[in-house]
């Protein structure tokens, strides 16, 4: 009878080991994916071609924040507390369309807000 208990214990240990290896594997995949995304983002935003790009309709508010290196509050205050469309991928063109204005008006508002923010910085 003791022999059977030892066999069951060995099987349970093997199963536990497999489960733990699986969990570790999944965790490593998550670490790899998020590390890749972090490095790719770092490389992209440190490329001078992506810094201070002229604001255009295809850009999202988040893209403007990163490209112009301003706090998100500067852009959100300029566009209003609630951005129509509500998704992080809403472009300036879509915001303008939702408000019934030309995209150039949205761009001018953002440029003025960014200029005011920069002027207020020491």
Secondary structure, DSSP 4 states (H G I P E B T S, - for coil): -HHHHHHHHHHHHHHHHHHHHHHHHHHHHHHHHHHHHHHHHHHHHTSGGGSSPPP-TT-BHHHHHHHHT--HHHHHHHH-SS-TT-STT-BHHHHHHHHTS-HHHHHHHHHHHHHHHHHH--
